[in-house]
Amino acid sequence: MMNASSTNSVNGFYSFLTRGIDDLERAFLSNNFMSIQFLQRVLSLLRSFHTQLTLLVQKLQLPVGEKWLDEYMDESSKLWEVCHVIKTGVSAMENYFSAGFTITSSLDSHPHLTPQLSRQVIRAISGCRRESVGLEEENRALMETRIEPLSLRFQEVVSIESKLNGFNGFRGVLYAMRNVSSLLLMILLYGMVYCDCWPEPSFHDPGCMVFGSGFVISTARLQQRVAAEIGRVRGRAGILMYEFRESKAAMEELRGELERWCSEGGEREGGIRERVEKLRGCFGVLRSGTENIIGQLDDFFDEIVEGRKKLLDFCSHR
């Protein structure tokens, strides 16, 4: 857990962002690409940044009734909207899980494989594949209708330092938070909802280095690593979550074993049971991991509401 005691100042907040992104980059390098464990870290970091931003705002002695509150409310509303899209996409995996467990339960209830059972399981696999295709199509539509209009960006070019120093440095803090949040939200969306192509970065404008340059460098480095990995799986548009991709691969392995068994006249079951156990494990990890993420998102919604209320109360009692 990062020490947040230094976030009592604007510079302390920038340092907090930088440390968090650097820690996340190390987690990225030590985990499978877009694994549930990594995505949980991303969401946890986003929540931590939001909490510290809310606390910092209360220490900056900002003028009551000024535009800073509207800007904060706009950003927190966008955060709320994107996280709801993520929750919708993740929750929609339930039908895919159910179809997957139907495959394993079909084989569990029969001690020995028969041609009829084999055909039944292959049909179940085909049904699960259709669920995955339908899920990704629905999620693609979510991205087009609800995320694209929000124009999540990594870099909004601001070259005037005085503008960033507005409201006792709050403008710069909000700018930093907007950029970091955009990166973290895009990782979550591409990992759990749908990925087509990673947006082009725009961190190279020299104007972005007038303040908090450490966080800019760290954020740019992380986004470049993510973009490079997405480039390596180019041509596989869809949900990038590692465990989701693993479950689909495990299904294909089982299907291949069943087809081989049928073509050989059903003489030897070979690795069919092992493939079934692997598939069961994939779906188990996937379900428990996504349930954990949904729980985190629900907690985050409460934190966003609480933060907005706290700042409104803070302004009304000054």
Summary of the structure (lengths in Angstrom):
residues: 318
radius of gyration: 23.3
end to end distance: 32.9
largest distance: 81.7
contacts: 1005
relative contact order: 0.17
helix: 75%
strand: 1%
